[in-house]
């Protein structure tokens, strides 16, 4: 705490008191100098505090639960002034208590008198604690996207009524809290890339959640991990990938492994519980398709996959079928196709493009090293057809 420099009145007052006590002790022990004088000698009494002033008083009534610090300044008999450490006391500590450092703690609505005492000097001041406004209330809730995922950094603001202008921003878990709202007000949840959502808030609301619709443009994105709903929208995406393209649909954000690499994991590794479905392409595919679904948490794609777009890179109907994943009807016609396949040729008739076994209508794998002549009939109700490079080109031989 700040003190008056050198020997202020406060310091001299303390030193003088100590000197008188020391003189009395010396005299009583018989070390009192020449003569038979019995009256103790010593320095004359120093300056003493003559007045106190309490500073730092709050200008407005304190709110329950708040703290403020008071200080005391003394005037001394020699004209000096300085900050001192008095004895503090509250006349109603149940309303507001005070500790030895001058900190005042507001506990309940009411009035109290705070007294500072130093020697014969004292000062007194009133402190008020405001009652709780029964019309004020707090409101909390959560903001999520259309997939139920929390959305951080959403601006939540009261638009009208006595609470107009009160605002906050959602945390990483999408949660928020607004303090001291009054009466009815319309709350708005706002974030760039989403449509604004409003809801009526009252004292009886208790909790008010928001669901944001929309998101940033999701018609094109490249390699990386993307939050579904926040960074890419659920939709059907197409790309013209290079060999080595690997993609995954995921239910969480843990570190994952290649879609077909589970057998390569060490025996003591934990299973990748966030993996939903995916594919790794070890050939130059003409096209790859994926359905990113609303329940997915994330989509992961390597740079070899290139740029994913909502429109197909090959919009025309083809005569034959090359390696890749293709739309039935829009890119390849239904019918019976024949191919001269090599060892480990894999083909799939698909009902959808999620990458899981549940999307497969029929599949085939060539397991003879001599190769084989394959025939497959693609039905008009099939959504798509997948074929790898070992199958070679497929030629249409007849209608279904």
TIDRENNU-735586 format. One record per residue (C-alpha): residue in one letter; chain; x, y, z. Coordinates in steps of 0.02 Angstrom, whole numbers. Example, Ala and Ser with C-alpha at 12.3 -4.5 7.8 and 13.67 -1.06 7.14 Angstrom:
BEGIN
residu  chaine  east  north  up
A  A  615  -225  390
S  A  684  -53  357
//
This chain:
BEGIN
residu  chaine  east  north  up
X  A  0  0  0
X  A  64  176  -40
X  A  147  266  107
X  A  202  446  134
X  A  389  456  98
X  A  520  478  233
X  A  456  509  410
X  A  274  557  387
X  A  161  595  532
X  A  101  414  534
X  A  278  346  545
X  A  336  473  675
X  A  184  435  779
X  A  226  250  783
X  A  413  286  818
X  A  374  405  960
X  A  264  276  1045
X  A  403  146  1032
X  A  534  266  1099
X  A  433  304  1255
X  A  414  119  1291
X  A  600  87  1263
X  A  648  232  1379
X  A  542  161  1518
X  A  625  -10  1502
X  A  802  65  1505
X  A  762  168  1659
X  A  689  20  1752
X  A  848  -81  1724
X  A  957  57  1797
X  A  1046  113  1640
X  A  985  289  1651
X  A  1147  395  1639
X  A  1216  516  1773
X  A  1125  573  1928
X  A  982  504  2026
X  A  843  566  1912
X  A  695  447  1918
X  A  591  529  1778
X  A  612  436  1611
X  A  687  541  1474
X  A  667  520  1286
X  A  615  608  1127
X  A  459  715  1137
X  A  297  634  1074
X  A  282  632  883
X  A  135  691  778
X  A  -27  598  803
X  A  -175  572  686
X  A  -303  707  709
X  A  -428  663  571
X  A  -471  518  453
X  A  -554  517  283
X  A  -630  362  198
X  A  -603  356  10
X  A  -663  240  -128
X  A  -845  238  -77
X  A  -958  172  -218
X  A  -1062  305  -302
X  A  -1210  187  -327
X  A  -1283  55  -211
X  A  -1183  -105  -218
X  A  -1258  -259  -297
X  A  -1270  -417  -194
X  A  -1115  -524  -220
X  A  -1001  -380  -272
X  A  -843  -316  -184
X  A  -765  -144  -171
X  A  -609  -82  -79
X  A  -604  71  35
X  A  -447  164  88
X  A  -415  280  236
X  A  -312  439  236
X  A  -255  527  395
X  A  -209  706  438
X  A  -76  721  575
X  A  -41  852  707
X  A  114  912  613
X  A  14  947  456
X  A  68  790  361
X  A  -58  676  273
X  A  -48  499  209
X  A  -135  334  182
X  A  -146  227  339
X  A  -207  56  397
X  A  -349  87  519
X  A  -462  -33  610
X  A  -615  -64  500
X  A  -788  -107  564
X  A  -963  -127  490
X  A  -1118  -86  592
X  A  -1220  -217  495
X  A  -1103  -354  433
X  A  -1253  -458  377
X  A  -1284  -321  247
X  A  -1102  -285  203
X  A  -948  -345  295
X  A  -774  -266  290
X  A  -604  -349  317
X  A  -439  -279  381
X  A  -387  -222  208
X  A  -542  -116  181
X  A  -629  -238  62
X  A  -818  -222  78
X  A  -923  -375  31
X  A  -1108  -348  -10
X  A  -1219  -487  61
X  A  -1399  -427  71
X  A  -1506  -275  31
X  A  -1497  -137  161
X  A  -1388  -2  239
X  A  -1231  -11  346
X  A  -1106  111  422
X  A  -922  78  391
X  A  -806  148  525
X  A  -617  173  514
X  A  -522  204  678
X  A  -338  250  706
X  A  -290  307  880
X  A  -410  443  934
X  A  -460  483  754
X  A  -605  399  665
X  A  -716  419  513
X  A  -883  345  463
X  A  -973  324  297
X  A  -1132  242  238
X  A  -1138  98  112
X  A  -1299  39  28
X  A  -1335  -131  -48
X  A  -1472  -131  -181
X  A  -1612  -258  -174
X  A  -1623  -387  -313
X  A  -1737  -331  -453
X  A  -1875  -463  -458
X  A  -1907  -422  -641
X  A  -1732  -472  -697
X  A  -1691  -649  -754
X  A  -1552  -747  -837
X  A  -1576  -850  -994
X  A  -1467  -988  -1063
X  A  -1473  -1107  -1210
X  A  -1376  -1185  -1354
X  A  -1359  -1149  -1539
X  A  -1340  -1296  -1659
X  A  -1342  -1319  -1847
X  A  -1469  -1420  -1947
X  A  -1371  -1578  -1904
X  A  -1379  -1547  -1718
X  A  -1195  -1498  -1708
X  A  -1148  -1352  -1591
X  A  -1106  -1188  -1677
X  A  -978  -1075  -1593
X  A  -961  -885  -1606
X  A  -1144  -854  -1641
X  A  -1201  -677  -1593
X  A  -1356  -688  -1481
X  A  -1437  -518  -1453
X  A  -1598  -447  -1378
X  A  -1685  -342  -1510
X  A  -1821  -249  -1415
X  A  -1900  -209  -1246
X  A  -1805  -151  -1091
X  A  -1667  -277  -1129
X  A  -1632  -215  -1307
X  A  -1448  -221  -1348
X  A  -1395  -350  -1220
X  A  -1292  -481  -1311
X  A  -1169  -622  -1296
X  A  -1074  -747  -1407
X  A  -1091  -936  -1401
X  A  -949  -1042  -1331
X  A  -865  -1188  -1419
X  A  -1004  -1304  -1363
X  A  -1135  -1187  -1437
X  A  -1195  -1134  -1264
X  A  -1234  -956  -1209
X  A  -1304  -860  -1060
X  A  -1380  -687  -1052
X  A  -1389  -601  -882
X  A  -1515  -476  -813
X  A  -1646  -480  -949
X  A  -1805  -385  -910
X  A  -1979  -419  -975
X  A  -2015  -492  -1146
X  A  -1888  -474  -1285
X  A  -1852  -551  -1454
X  A  -1684  -640  -1460
X  A  -1592  -660  -1625
X  A  -1454  -785  -1664
X  A  -1339  -722  -1803
X  A  -1187  -792  -1893
X  A  -1121  -759  -2068
X  A  -1176  -894  -2190
X  A  -1332  -941  -2091
X  A  -1508  -872  -2095
X  A  -1548  -768  -1941
X  A  -1662  -855  -1816
X  A  -1770  -762  -1688
X  A  -1867  -823  -1537
X  A  -1971  -738  -1403
X  A  -1891  -737  -1230
X  A  -1988  -715  -1068
X  A  -1953  -742  -885
X  A  -2036  -912  -900
X  A  -1929  -970  -1048
X  A  -1798  -1048  -936
X  A  -1697  -1110  -1086
X  A  -1700  -1053  -1265
X  A  -1612  -1155  -1401
X  A  -1585  -1106  -1582
X  A  -1562  -1210  -1740
X  A  -1471  -1119  -1880
X  A  -1511  -1164  -2059
X  A  -1387  -1144  -2200
X  A  -1200  -1132  -2189
X  A  -1056  -1069  -2293
X  A  -1057  -1112  -2478
X  A  -1031  -1300  -2490
X  A  -1033  -1329  -2679
X  A  -843  -1349  -2690
X  A  -702  -1399  -2572
X  A  -534  -1486  -2580
X  A  -429  -1600  -2471
X  A  -434  -1593  -2282
X  A  -558  -1627  -2142
X  A  -720  -1531  -2150
X  A  -857  -1508  -2020
X  A  -1021  -1564  -2097
X  A  -1153  -1428  -2079
X  A  -1028  -1292  -2034
X  A  -899  -1306  -2173
X  A  -981  -1419  -2301
X  A  -1165  -1453  -2324
X  A  -1240  -1627  -2335
X  A  -1259  -1663  -2520
X  A  -1198  -1772  -2665
X  A  -1022  -1725  -2723
X  A  -919  -1773  -2876
X  A  -733  -1765  -2916
X  A  -610  -1822  -3050
X  A  -475  -1896  -2936
X  A  -297  -1955  -2957
X  A  -231  -2122  -2899
X  A  -212  -2121  -2710
X  A  -374  -2027  -2676
X  A  -445  -2080  -2507
X  A  -603  -2013  -2426
X  A  -699  -2049  -2265
X  A  -866  -2007  -2191
X  A  -842  -1990  -2002
X  A  -951  -1979  -1846
X  A  -819  -1883  -1747
X  A  -654  -1791  -1758
X  A  -525  -1913  -1692
X  A  -370  -1961  -1791
X  A  -422  -2089  -1920
X  A  -342  -2212  -2040
X  A  -360  -2247  -2226
X  A  -530  -2316  -2272
X  A  -460  -2487  -2316
X  A  -313  -2488  -2196
X  A  -389  -2571  -2043
X  A  -289  -2731  -2073
X  A  -128  -2631  -2073
X  A  -151  -2565  -1897
X  A  -41  -2633  -1756
X  A  -125  -2769  -1655
X  A  -130  -2659  -1500
X  A  -210  -2510  -1589
X  A  -381  -2449  -1539
X  A  -517  -2469  -1671
X  A  -565  -2313  -1768
X  A  -738  -2290  -1693
X  A  -773  -2128  -1788
X  A  -756  -2208  -1960
X  A  -925  -2229  -2049
X  A  -877  -2274  -2227
X  A  -752  -2228  -2361
X  A  -647  -2283  -2508
X  A  -466  -2277  -2564
X  A  -432  -2276  -2751
X  A  -267  -2353  -2808
X  A  -299  -2315  -2991
X  A  -335  -2166  -3102
X  A  -523  -2155  -3086
X  A  -628  -2060  -3211
X  A  -748  -2002  -3076
X  A  -788  -2028  -2892
X  A  -954  -1992  -2806
X  A  -996  -1975  -2620
X  A  -1157  -1940  -2526
X  A  -1115  -1836  -2371
X  A  -1263  -1861  -2256
X  A  -1342  -1749  -2122
X  A  -1291  -1865  -1980
X  A  -1107  -1859  -2025
X  A  -995  -1756  -1911
X  A  -849  -1737  -2031
X  A  -788  -1778  -2205
X  A  -604  -1813  -2236
X  A  -522  -1814  -2407
X  A  -341  -1824  -2468
X  A  -269  -1699  -2591
X  A  -265  -1835  -2727
X  A  -455  -1827  -2732
X  A  -446  -1653  -2804
X  A  -593  -1534  -2788
X  A  -765  -1599  -2741
X  A  -914  -1515  -2825
X  A  -1102  -1537  -2824
X  A  -1105  -1554  -3013
X  A  -1030  -1703  -3106
X  A  -873  -1673  -3210
X  A  -943  -1787  -3348
X  A  -1125  -1737  -3375
X  A  -1154  -1833  -3537
X  A  -1211  -2013  -3564
X  A  -1065  -2124  -3613
X  A  -1064  -2270  -3734
X  A  -958  -2382  -3622
X  A  -901  -2383  -3442
X  A  -724  -2344  -3386
X  A  -645  -2357  -3212
X  A  -736  -2250  -3084
X  A  -906  -2220  -3005
X  A  -1048  -2169  -3121
X  A  -1229  -2113  -3114
X  A  -1352  -2234  -3194
X  A  -1466  -2143  -3314
X  A  -1373  -1977  -3316
X  A  -1201  -2044  -3365
X  A  -1220  -2228  -3409
X  A  -1375  -2313  -3478
X  A  -1450  -2464  -3390
X  A  -1420  -2628  -3480
X  A  -1305  -2778  -3491
X  A  -1119  -2745  -3504
X  A  -969  -2858  -3538
X  A  -786  -2837  -3487
X  A  -624  -2937  -3503
X  A  -568  -2924  -3323
X  A  -399  -2948  -3241
X  A  -362  -3026  -3072
X  A  -450  -2936  -2925
X  A  -569  -2838  -3035
X  A  -704  -2767  -2918
X  A  -871  -2699  -2976
X  A  -1023  -2637  -2878
X  A  -1202  -2599  -2922
X  A  -1252  -2458  -2804
X  A  -1414  -2396  -2726
X  A  -1325  -2241  -2656
X  A  -1150  -2169  -2638
X  A  -1117  -2170  -2451
X  A  -973  -2292  -2467
X  A  -1047  -2424  -2351
X  A  -1101  -2602  -2383
X  A  -1282  -2552  -2356
X  A  -1273  -2452  -2519
X  A  -1220  -2604  -2623
X  A  -1354  -2692  -2727
X  A  -1236  -2822  -2799
X  A  -1048  -2844  -2808
X  A  -921  -2952  -2897
X  A  -735  -2991  -2875
X  A  -625  -3086  -2999
X  A  -517  -3204  -2897
X  A  -433  -3302  -3038
X  A  -265  -3242  -3101
X  A  -305  -3294  -3279
X  A  -436  -3159  -3292
X  A  -615  -3184  -3346
X  A  -749  -3123  -3462
X  A  -879  -3037  -3352
X  A  -1059  -2993  -3384
X  A  -1162  -2880  -3272
X  A  -1338  -2811  -3291
X  A  -1362  -2635  -3224
X  A  -1545  -2606  -3179
X  A  -1640  -2445  -3213
X  A  -1673  -2427  -3026
X  A  -1487  -2431  -2984
X  A  -1415  -2264  -2928
X  A  -1239  -2298  -2986
X  A  -1105  -2419  -3043
X  A  -925  -2433  -2981
X  A  -783  -2523  -3069
X  A  -596  -2521  -3036
X  A  -453  -2520  -3162
X  A  -429  -2710  -3160
X  A  -600  -2731  -3240
X  A  -550  -2631  -3393
X  A  -682  -2551  -3504
X  A  -861  -2616  -3505
X  A  -957  -2628  -3669
X  A  -1145  -2625  -3675
X  A  -1216  -2780  -3760
X  A  -1404  -2766  -3735
X  A  -1543  -2673  -3644
X  A  -1600  -2736  -3473
//
